[in-house]
């Protein structure tokens, strides 16, 4: 009987240990999902910073923000490499690293070369190739959402996409202001605006929208989207400082919505 009790105790301890490991693994994935979402935004923000430096808009030190953005991405990708041994994640990390190196080299041009033609040449390269880095982060985010079967994962993803889309619209607005000779800018703008609007629609239809705090945050992101859609039509008149600030407001509201969703609010 004593042996049986001992066996039961060992079994119980093993079950609790496994449960703790599983919970820890899920939390690790949640943290990674949030980090990846922030880096999807960060990539667009670095593109915005590059364009601001090239157009000599010094508001809120885009050169320092660019340096910080580079460090943040590399720190995040290092954590993904260290914390996840899934083959899917490892492959995505490898592709993302390889795509990042030439993009990083081009981004650094803004900090050491003020030649207008060179900046536009590198700007075109960054815009054409940064998408690969972002795509791999999207793939990792999707994989972790599906792997962990996170409750209200669609709503969480929508909040993350609003944050990333706000930065996408701001970056492409700055490239338009820069008059960068890239015919895909409008296409990317339209795609970003659609993802933004579709994500708002999804969250408005969710139970979270009944929560006053969440509603206020979501309504704020919609206000910023409407501003973007209006100001982009101003022909020849650009307001980069206002667009940057509006994008940051939407970004912060979207991240707060993500926190509410993860906390099980509403």
C-alpha positions in Angstrom: 0.0 0.0 0.0 2.9 2.3 0.8 4.4 1.5 -2.5 1.1 2.2 -4.2 0.9 5.6 -2.5 4.5 6.3 -3.5 3.7 5.4 -7.1 0.7 7.6 -7.0 2.7 10.5 -5.6 5.3 10.1 -8.4 2.6 9.9 -11.0 0.9 13.0 -9.6 4.2 14.9 -9.5 4.9 13.9 -13.1 1.5 15.1 -14.3 1.9 18.4 -12.5 5.3 18.8 -14.0 4.1 18.1 -17.5 1.2 20.5 -17.0 3.6 23.2 -15.9 5.8 22.6 -18.9 2.8 22.8 -21.3 1.6 26.0 -19.7 5.1 27.4 -19.9 5.4 26.4 -23.5 2.1 28.1 -24.4 3.1 31.3 -22.6 6.4 31.2 -24.5 4.5 30.9 -27.7 2.2 33.8 -26.8 5.2 36.0 -26.0 6.7 35.1 -29.3 3.5 35.8 -31.2 3.4 39.3 -29.6 7.1 39.8 -30.3 6.7 38.8 -34.0 3.7 41.1 -34.4 5.8 44.0 -33.0 8.6 43.2 -35.4 6.2 43.2 -38.3 5.4 46.7 -37.2 9.0 47.5 -36.6 10.0 46.6 -40.1 7.6 49.0 -41.6 8.7 51.6 -39.0 12.3 51.2 -40.1 11.2 51.8 -43.7 9.4 54.9 -42.5 12.4 56.1 -40.6 14.6 55.6 -43.7 12.3 57.7 -45.8 12.1 60.5 -43.2 15.9 60.6 -43.0 16.1 60.8 -46.8 13.6 63.7 -46.9 15.3 65.4 -44.0 12.4 65.2 -41.6 14.1 65.0 -38.2 10.9 64.7 -36.0 11.5 62.3 -33.1 15.0 61.4 -34.3 14.3 58.8 -37.1 18.1 58.0 -37.2 18.0 56.8 -33.5 14.7 55.0 -34.1 16.2 53.2 -37.1 19.2 52.1 -35.0 16.9 50.9 -32.2 14.7 49.1 -34.7 17.6 47.2 -36.1 18.7 46.1 -32.7 15.1 45.1 -31.7 14.7 42.9 -34.8 18.0 41.1 -34.3 17.3 40.5 -30.6 13.9 39.0 -31.4 15.1 36.7 -34.1 17.9 35.5 -31.8 15.2 34.7 -29.1 13.2 32.8 -31.7 16.3 30.8 -32.6 17.1 30.0 -29.0 13.6 29.3 -27.6 12.1 27.2 -30.5 13.5 24.0 -31.9 10.5 23.3 -34.2 11.7 22.6 -37.7 9.2 25.1 -39.1 10.5 27.9 -36.9 14.1 27.1 -37.5 13.6 27.2 -41.3 11.7 30.5 -41.1 14.4 32.0 -38.8 17.1 30.9 -41.3 15.3 32.5 -44.3 14.5 35.7 -42.3 18.2 36.1 -41.3 19.4 35.6 -44.9 16.9 38.1 -46.3 17.7 40.6 -43.5 21.5 41.0 -44.0 21.3 42.9 -47.4 18.3 44.9 -46.1 20.2 45.9 -43.0 23.2 47.0 -45.1 20.8 49.1 -47.2 19.1 50.6 -44.2 22.4 51.6 -42.7 23.1 53.8 -45.8 20.7 56.4 -44.3 23.1 56.8 -41.3 26.3 57.3 -43.3 25.5 58.4 -46.9 23.4 61.5 -47.6 23.7 61.3 -51.4 20.1 61.6 -52.6 20.5 59.3 -55.6 22.2 56.6 -53.5 19.4 56.9 -50.8 16.7 56.4 -53.4 18.5 53.4 -54.9 18.8 51.8 -51.6 15.3 52.8 -50.6 13.9 51.0 -53.7 15.9 47.9 -52.7 14.7 48.0 -49.1 11.0 48.3 -50.2 11.4 45.5 -52.7 13.1 43.1 -50.3 12.0 43.8 -46.8 8.8 41.9 -47.5 10.7 38.6 -47.3 11.7 39.3 -43.8 8.2 40.3 -42.8 6.7 37.2 -44.6 8.8 34.8 -42.5 7.6 36.5 -39.3 4.0 36.2 -40.5 4.6 32.5 -41.1 6.0 32.0 -37.7 3.2 33.9 -36.1 0.6 31.8 -38.0 2.4 28.6 -37.1 2.4 29.4 -33.3 -1.2 30.5 -33.3 -2.3 27.2 -34.9 0.1 25.1 -32.8 -1.1 26.4 -29.5 -4.8 26.7 -30.6 -4.9 29.9 -28.6 -8.3 31.0 -27.5 -9.6 33.9 -29.6 -6.6 33.6 -31.8 -8.4 35.3 -34.7 -9.2 38.3 -32.6 -5.6 38.5 -31.3 -4.3 38.3 -34.8 -6.7 41.1 -35.9 -5.3 43.4 -33.2 -1.7 42.5 -34.3 -2.6 43.2 -37.9 -4.1 46.6 -37.1 -0.8 47.6 -35.3 1.3 46.4 -38.2 -1.0 48.0 -40.8 -0.8 51.4 -39.1 2.9 51.3 -39.6 2.6 50.0 -43.1 0.4 52.9 -44.1 2.7 55.4 -42.4 5.7 54.0 -44.2 4.1 54.0 -47.6 2.8 57.6 -47.0 6.4 58.7 -46.4 7.6 56.9 -49.5 4.9 58.7 -51.5 6.0 62.0 -50.0 9.6 61.1 -51.0 8.4 60.6 -54.5 10.1 57.2 -54.6 9.9 55.8 -58.1 8.2 52.5 -57.1 4.9 51.6 -58.9 4.0 49.1 -56.1 3.6 51.7 -53.4 -0.1 52.3 -54.1 -0.7 48.5 -54.3 0.9 48.0 -50.9 -1.0 51.0 -49.5 -4.4 49.5 -50.7 -3.5 46.1 -49.3 -2.6 47.6 -45.9 -5.8 49.6 -45.8 -7.9 46.5 -46.5 -6.2 44.4 -43.9 -6.7 47.3 -41.4 -10.4 47.7 -42.2 -11.1 43.9 -42.3 -9.4 43.5 -38.9 -11.6 46.3 -37.4 -14.7 44.7 -38.9 -13.8 41.3 -37.3 -13.2 42.9 -33.8 -16.4 45.0 -34.0 -18.3 41.7 -34.5 -16.6 40.1 -31.5 -17.8 40.1 -27.9 -14.9 42.4 -27.0 -16.5 45.3 -28.6 -19.1 45.3 -25.9 -16.4 46.2 -23.4 -16.2 50.0 -23.0 -12.4 50.1 -22.8 -11.9 47.8 -25.8 -14.6 49.7 -27.8 -12.8 53.0 -27.1 -9.5 51.5 -28.3 -10.9 50.0 -31.5 -12.8 53.2 -32.3 -9.6 55.1 -32.0 -7.8 52.8 -34.5 -10.7 53.4 -36.9 -10.4 57.1 -36.4 -6.8 56.9 -37.4 -7.6 54.8 -40.4 -10.1 57.3 -41.7 -7.5 60.0 -41.2 -5.0 58.0 -43.3 -7.5 57.5 -46.1 -8.3 61.2 -46.2 -4.8 62.7 -46.0 -3.4 60.4 -48.7 -5.7 62.2 -51.2 -4.2 65.6 -50.5 -2.3 66.2 -53.7 1.1 67.7 -53.2 0.5 68.6 -49.6 2.2 66.3 -47.0 2.0 66.2 -43.3 4.6 63.5 -42.2 4.6 64.5 -38.5 0.8 64.2 -38.1 0.8 60.8 -40.0 3.6 59.5 -37.8 1.8 60.5 -34.7 -1.6 59.1 -35.9 0.2 55.8 -36.7 1.7 55.6 -33.3 -1.7 56.2 -31.6 -3.2 53.3 -33.7 -0.2 51.1 -32.9 -0.5 51.7 -29.1 -4.3 51.2 -29.1 -4.0 47.9 -31.1 -1.3 46.6 -28.7 -3.6 47.4 -25.7 -6.4 45.5 -27.4 -4.1 42.5 -27.8 -3.4 42.6 -24.1 -7.1 42.7 -23.2 -7.7 39.7 -25.5 -4.9 37.7 -23.9 -6.1 38.7 -20.4 -9.4 37.1 -21.2 -11.3 40.4 -20.9 -14.8 41.0 -22.3 
